[in-house]
């Protein structure tokens, strides 16, 4: 006798990627369960999240289609209209401008907590979507027809597909026996909010230093969110120095592009690594977001790649519905996994190559890299192609 399949999709992990996948599936008429270990932290306007994203236009369109993007914009998201990239060793500058590209904005700077808060709330209002929280995944059972997520409290959630969106330390990935390649960069990303003497000009700035890239991302309150890639010992030292010393060193590292750094918030640093799952699918279990791929933050593409996993999976289940097929069939999942793994691995290694080429003071790379940026900046078709790729358009 065939056992009843209660859900079409069980999503484990209610971060940005997991919540978006659950909401998209429910909006498309699938029966969905969203499993999360603990209630997400509510967003507060007076407590900005240090973790921010340079949110790409294609993913803003996805959230708009899900009815979430207007709520994000109404709370706090800042559109940036220009991007400037240059090398500390000299040479030219790579510049992107929304007007030249025919866009209102190149992207938006958005806090992680805000995105999760608005997505979680939307999931709670969606018929056909059951939020199960707090709950922890204990084991996974599979047969030819379905997969069962067994929770720590004994609940058994049987579905056609289980999607692991539970982060870099994914329990789903481990239980499914999916291996990953991991490379430690021995760097840390130091993040903070800073005030500057001059306005940020709605511009995302990035300067390549021998120690690693330094980004200033424009925020709605006039401050910038910084992401400073540093060797581990240098990051530890800069976390320990007093505020005045930190502001001086940051101003110098940024070449005072916006004048003096005048204020700085709490500083936090997180380890940087590349982690790529060798496959994204095992039977009726699939991975998305950081559970499948962790990349260097220099291009701000981590969450954008994860949401593109969701967009591609959504296209797959819509196509299956049109054809009257099982969206979680092995050949359909394999096709989705091949395409996403190829794109994500290419992006991860490209970011790593850029970081390696610019984060050193060897003579030949130093002589060439600034001029390469300048050459790209003087070729409008190349500039447009680079931006369209990053924007997912």
Secondary structure, DSSP 8 states (H G I E B T S, - for coil): ------EEEEEE--SHHHHHHHHHHHHTT--EEEE-SS------TTS--S-EEEEEHHHHHHHHHTT-HHHHHHHSEEEE-EEEEEETT-S-EEEEEHHHHT-S-SEEEEEHHHHHHHHHHHHHH-TTEEEE-S--EEEEEE-SS-EEEEETTS-EEEEEEEEE---TT-HHHHHTT--EEEEEEEEEEEEEEEEESS--TTEEEEEEETTEEEEEEE-TTS-EEEEEEEEHHHHHHHHHS-HHHHHHHHHHHTTTTTS-EEEE---EEEEEEEEEES-SEETTEEE-GGGTEE--GGG--HHHHHHHHHHHHHHHHHHHHHHT--TT-HHHHHHHHHHHHHHHHHHHHHHHHHHHHHS---HHHHHHHHHHHHHHHT-HHHHHHHHHHHHT-
